[in-house]
Amino acid sequence: MTIYDISLPISANLPVWEGDPAIQLEKVISMDEGADANVSRLSAGVHIGTHVDAPHHFLNDGRTVENLSLDILTGVAYVLYLAEDVDAVDAAILASASIPKNRSRLLIRTRNSQQWLQKSPKFIRDFVAITPDGAEWLVANDIKLIGVDYLSVAEFQNPIPTHQILLRAGIIVIEGCDLSQVPEGEYGLYCLPLKLVGSDGAPARTILIGK
């Protein structure tokens, strides 16, 4: 059994979506200064690192992250590896891909994953994303969970349509997966977002288990 931790390490050096709060992780009580224990404080937005989007993020409909189904967030998932020259994940790309039949959880590895190997704190705008017609393909093919390897499932310049198509259909979105070390294939997925009541999203420790 091989465990792949596809969660991004959260620190001040991790890029965040342009305009979102920066990550601040600081020690506020220190044993080096004579205290009995070390205590740290985290300040950040909820869409940091590897995280889950709730429908409330783009639909403002009250379906918040604590109500997401763990039955969907855990189970058999397929990791699809797309070639380096793929610039967008559209319906044609998905239709021609080697996705097994009757799979409801799909993680897509693209050239985005190279960004995590470089460990750059800079946010990039030209990441590979799912187009609106790609999102429609996922809905039509009964995908219940989609994971991507950058900080958004949708393109930077036009994030609303793809998000709304997926979230309106009840598809759970995992963003910021580090798939750089994960070969294409089938895995056991365990994605557990923080149970933040009333939140539009939450960071999630996420692992894949292979044979």
N, C-alpha and C positions, 0 to 999 in steps of 0.2 A: 504494500500500500504506500502510495506517495501523496503527501499533503503539499499542495501549493497554496501559500498565503498570497492572495491577490489583492490584499489591502495595502493601500499606500501608507507609509509612515507619516504621522501627523507631527509637523514641526513648523517653526516660523519660516523654514526654507521651502515649504511645499507651495506651489502656485495655487492661487484661488481664482475663481471666475472674476473677470475684470469688473471692478466696481463693488464687489463683495467685501465684507470686513476681512482684514488681515488676520492671520492666526497669531495669537499671543499666548505662549505657554511660559509661565514664570513661577519661580519658587517664592512663596510669600512667607513661609515659616521654614527656618533652616536649622538643622542640627549643627552645622558648621558655626552657627552664631549662638549656640548654647541651648537651642530648643530641644524638647524631648522627641520631636518627630519632624520629618520633612513633609510639607504640604504645598502643593502647587495649584495654580489657578489657570484655567483655560478660557480664553475669550475668542470666539470665532462665529462665523455663520454656520448654519446647519448643513450647507451643501459643500462640505470640505472633503478632500481626499476621496476615498471610496465611500459612496453614500447612495441612499435610496431617495427617489422622488415620490412623494405622495400625490394623488390627484389634486389636492388643494393647492399645490404649487402653481399650476397654470389654469385651474378651473374655478378656484375660489368657491368650492362646493361643500366644504366641511369634511371631506374624506381625508383625514389626516393620518400621519404615519403610524400612530399606535394601533390603528385598526387594520393595517395591512396583513394579509393572510400569510402565516408562517408555512402553511401547506404549499404555497407557491414559492416562497423564499427558500425552501429546502426541497431537495429532490434531484432527480437526474437532469443534467444540463449538457448541452453540446457546445463545445468551443469551435467556432468556425474561423479559419485563418484566411484572410484575404490578402492578395498580393500587394507588394509595396506601391505599385502604380495605381491602385484604386484610390480615387480622390473623393468619392462619395458613395454611400451605400444606398443605392436606389433599388427599385423593384426588379429591374433587369439583372442586376448583380445577384440579388437574393434568389431569384428564380433559377439562375444558372449554377448556383452554389451547391456543394455536396452536403446539404442538410438532410439528415435522415428523416424519414416520415414519422409522423405522430410524436414529434418532440415539442414540448411546450415551453422549454427554457432554453434560450439561445444567448451565448456570449460571443461577441465578435472581436477578433483580434485583427488590428490593422497596423499600419506603420506608426500610429499614435503610440504604441507600446514602447517604441524606441525612446520617446521623451522621458520615460521613467528610468531608463538605464542611464541617461545623461545627467539625471538629478539636477536639472536646471530649475531655479526658482521662478523663471520667467513664464508667464502665461502666453500661450500661442493662440492666434485667431484662426489659422488655416488648418485646423485639425480635420480629420476624416469624420464625417457625421452621417446620420441617417436622413435621407430626404423625405419630404411628405409622402411621395408615392411609395417609398420604401416602408414607411410606417403603415400605410394602407395595406401593403403586402403582408406585413407581420400580423395585422388584425385579421385579414382574410384567411391566413393559414394557422389560425388558432394558437399563436404564440401568447403565452401568459406572462412571461418574464423576458426582458431583453437587457443585456449588459453590454456596456461599451468601455473602451479603453482610454477615453479622455473625460474631461470634466462635464461634458454635455452630450446627450444623445442627438442633439440638433445642432445645425450649423450656427456659428456665432452671429452672423448678420441677420438671420431669420429664425429665431429659436421657437416661436410660438406654434406654427402649424404642426410640426412633428410631435412636440410635446402634447398638444391637445388631442391629436389623433390617438396616440398611444394611451394617454391617461383616461380619456373619455371611454375607451374600450376596456378599461380595467387592467391594462398591462402594467406590471410593476417594472420600473426603470431603475437599473443600477448603473451609476456613472462612476468614472474614475477607477476602473479595474486595472490592475497591473497584470497583463497577460503576457509579458515579455518572455517568461520562462515556461509558458504552458503550450505544449504541442496540441495540434488539432485533435479533437476526439471527444469522447464521452466521459463525464465525471459526475461525482456526487457533489452537489452545491449546498453550501451552508452559508446563508447570508442573514445576519442578525442585526438589524438597525437598532440604535438606541430607542427606547420606548418614551419618546418625547411627546407628551400629551398636547394636542392641538397644533402640532408642527407640520409644516409643508414638506419636510424632509428630515433625514438624520444620517449621521455617519454610521457605517456598518463594518464590523469585522467580517470578512468574507473569505472563505476558503473553498478550494476544490480538492476532492479526493479521487485519485486515480488508482488503477490496479497496479 
